[in-house]
Amino acid sequence: MALVEVKVPDIGDFKDVAVIEILVKPGDTIKQEQSLVTVESDKASMEIPSSVAGIVKELKIQLGDKISEGSVIAVVESAAGAGSPSPQPSPQGGEGARPAPAPAPTPSAAPAGEGRGEGGGSGSIQVKVPDIGDFKDVAVIEVLVKPGDTIKQEQSLITVESDKASMEIPSSAAGVLKELKVKIGDKVNIGDLIAIVEGAGGAASAGSPSPQPSPQRGEGAAAPATAQAPAPQQQHHVPPTAALPPHEPAAPTGNLPHASPSVRKFARELGVPLEEVKGTGPKGRITQEDVQAFTKSVMAGATQTKAAAAKAPAGGGGGEALGLLPWPKVDFAKFGPIERKPLSRIKKISGANLHRNWVLIPHVTNHDDADITELEAFRVSTNKENEKSGVKVTMLAFLIKACVAALKKFPDFNSSLDGDDLVLKSYYHIGFAADTPSGLVVPVIKDADKKGVLAISQEMAELAKKARDGKLSPGDMSGATFTISSLGGIGGRYFTPIINAPEVAILGVCRSQTEPVWDGKQFQPRLMLPLSLSWDHRVIDGASAARFNAYLGQILADFRRVLL
Ligand code: CAO
């Protein structure tokens, strides 16, 4: 066992670069080449790996420290001895040296138009993979541009990754990207064609035709029609055994998010689109925690990636975000005549909400029947008496009143989940699903506990008319604590209504019908109303739901119970 000081190797142009991430802590067992810190200059960020395997005994740097070649990063207890303590090993590596995937050091490629000889001019330029050192058959893991993009010289075109490192391959030419010759997953090697760029005035000579460009390259050089991309931008596992190429900044050259290589790799492994993550680090840098928070938010349904949103239109649902098979693509016209009709705005909005609620809420539905024989008789006689008033008392208005009584008795049904808290509401705003020509909407009867059945009937009629006329305001549709969906006027027996989040339960009712009901001595014809109560199993359990339905049934059977 020997204590080894792991120092910053030759990091090319980088001097006094800030430590922006510390990736290990004392006590950690580390592998050789495991990244210890990420440093960042105004130009780029890179990770500095350990030259030895062992146990981190001490860290010699802190976040924000400025370090240069030779600065001690950590003291590592190494079983193998001193390993490769020299910060300036040869690019070829000595005995036991790690492979050096980085290409030979090269200064930044000259900006477009600079250092170019005669013969530039516009024209199609083939941008090819330059000498990328030991990298062979490396996979394209990101394509950073698309045909039609106007690109700058040195703007990154693709990212490639081997098992050792990832790097961006920048364009040797400025101009308009005409054609991409690679796609994600392709394996590329030196000399492979990446893209065709329509050069903007002399771009053809940009970059280096030589796989090992010299700093003077381009000086007086002829403009080849085939331009080699400049040196790739090392991104990950920068090997201390090799001198480093200058690492051009990701963010300033293109629209790439500002994140260190390890964070970018982490995001890629999780399939997180970094450009959609908000960075909370210094200068808006995206940290690993930001990626984790984004992932959690997507998992919880609070955030949707742009790709998922685009792939999951209302009614369709891509399913990729859940790891499901893609939605089947069928050429329906092959089987017969078809007509294509865009979904209404309401259908798109309500569809997306219903989909989210159905996926995120563990629904259970209890079915029951309520004897409404007397209630219906009372309703009919009331309507006869009130014929002249113009207000028709509906069964739904009675149901709203009955539900308020049940919600008061079982307050969990009148609640919402907020993290680990249950928010119990002392107000009773009842939504009712209304079928309109453009789709389903849910107007809300506010303070239903304070209103009589006549007032509720009248307000419902007004809201239902507004709904059909498309005149409901957002205020008419917000604040519900519980919802009723009545298909009684249409038909059916039972169904499984979807909870209207953030509520925790919904009552579905279907068409009542006269049925023979055994009264202990004989069958009696009774008017039975089918009830379907869906509830959120995170908040409510089956016994409570059965009690809620039973109590509702008792009230509907004898409304005087509301007074008790
Ligand atoms: N059993 C038997 N008959 C019923 C009944 C029931 N449960 N509920 C209503 N009816 C009768 C009514 O008494 C009325 O008959 P009359 O004209 O003879 O009096 C008739 O059916 C029509 O009622 P209605 O549906 O117009 O009125 P309503 O108060 O019951 O409902 C409203 C109003 C707005 C809720 C309703 O029009 C509506 O849009 N329902 C559809 C809701 C829906 O789509 N839910 C599904 C959501 S999930 O996709």
Boltz pocket constraint, residues with backbone or C-beta under 6 A from the ligand:
constraints:
  - pocket:
      binder: B
      contacts: [[A, 394], [A, 395], [A, 396], [A, 397], [A, 432], [A, 433], [A, 434], [A, 435], [A, 436], [A, 440], [A, 460], [A, 464], [A, 485], [A, 486], [A, 487], [A, 488], [A, 489], [A, 490], [A, 497], [A, 509], [A, 510], [A, 511], [A, 512], [A, 513], [A, 529]]
      max_distance: 6.0
